[in-house]
Amino acid sequence: MKIYTKTGDKGQTALYGGTRVSKASARVDSYGNIDELNSFIGISKSYITDEEVLKQLKKIQFDLFTVGSEAATPVDKLMLANGKSRLPLIISDSEIEELENWMDAFEEKLEPLQFFILPGGGKSATFLHAARTICRRAERSLVFLNESEEVRPELIKYLNRLSDYLFVLARYISKINSEPEEYWNPSERG
């Protein structure tokens, strides 16, 4: 099977379920942002050595494929004619709670925040901060899509929680790597 199909040469692509849309559509933008986020998490992983964190990030990458597959599926195509779900997996509250539990465990080991943190704190933390900002963009794009087409609220909630997780994880990685965080303190302009 060849990787190129030539079916997108005129600026259209097929959604899951067969509907063809412009590659500039809000739906394609949303799952493209999710794909970019997943790639940036992969970059972050290449700089992380903590096995538990790597295990969590692998699970998150798997879950992001689940989020992306649903983002690529119009709501009217989620169910097949026989009444079964088109998608084998969907994001639920359990994946959201999992992120919250992981964050809680990291935060127990961190100093309380006193100032805003500048993106940095070593290579792995910096890539996690970049992933966090991409996650926020992916979340905004799903919210934008939801203004014209229904999106299950769990998808938006998952991305919202994931951006928080990535922030806390960046702080945790800085700490375990003994890389100092840099703060935005208005009274200490450089």
Long-range contacts (C-beta under 8 A, 24 or more apart in sequence): 15-72, 15-73, 15-74, 15-77, 16-69, 16-72, 16-73, 16-77, 16-86, 16-87, 17-73, 17-74, 17-77, 17-86, 18-77, 19-74, 19-77, 26-141, 26-144, 26-145, 26-148, 26-149, 27-71, 27-72, 27-74, 27-145, 27-149, 28-72, 29-141, 29-144, 29-145, 30-71, 30-138, 30-141, 30-142, 30-144, 30-145, 31-68, 31-71, 31-72, 33-134, 33-137, 33-138, 33-141, 34-64, 34-67, 34-68, 34-71, 34-138, 34-159, 35-68, 36-134, 36-138, 37-64, 37-131, 37-134, 37-135, 37-138, 38-64, 38-65, 38-68, 40-127, 40-130, 40-131, 40-134, 41-131, 43-127, 43-131, 44-124, 44-127, 44-128, 44-131, 47-122, 47-123, 47-124, 47-127, 48-124, 48-173, 50-173, 50-176, 53-169, 53-172, 53-173, 56-102, 56-169, 59-98, 60-99, 60-162, 60-165, 63-91, 63-95, 63-158, 66-90, 66-91, 67-91, 67-155, 67-158, 67-159, 70-152, 70-155, 71-142, 71-145, 71-151, 71-155, 74-149, 75-149, 75-150, 75-151, 75-152, 90-152, 90-154, 91-152, 91-154, 91-155, 91-158, 92-154, 93-154, 95-158, 96-154, 96-157, 96-158, 96-161, 99-158, 99-161, 99-162, 99-164, 99-165, 100-161, 102-165, 102-169, 103-164, 103-165, 103-168, 103-169, 106-168, 106-169, 106-171, 106-172, 107-168, 109-172, 109-175, 110-168, 110-171, 110-172, 110-175, 114-183, 115-183, 115-184, 115-185, 116-183, 116-184, 117-167, 117-170, 117-171, 117-181, 117-182, 117-183, 117-184, 118-181, 118-182, 118-183, 118-184, 119-170, 120-181, 120-182, 121-170, 121-171, 121-173, 121-174, 121-177, 121-179, 121-180, 121-181, 121-182, 122-173, 122-174, 122-177, 122-179, 124-173, 124-177, 125-170, 125-171, 125-173, 125-174, 125-177, 125-179, 125-181, 126-170, 128-166, 128-167, 128-169, 128-170, 128-173, 129-166, 129-167, 129-170, 131-166, 132-163, 132-166, 132-167, 132-170, 135-159, 135-162, 135-163, 135-166, 136-163, 139-163
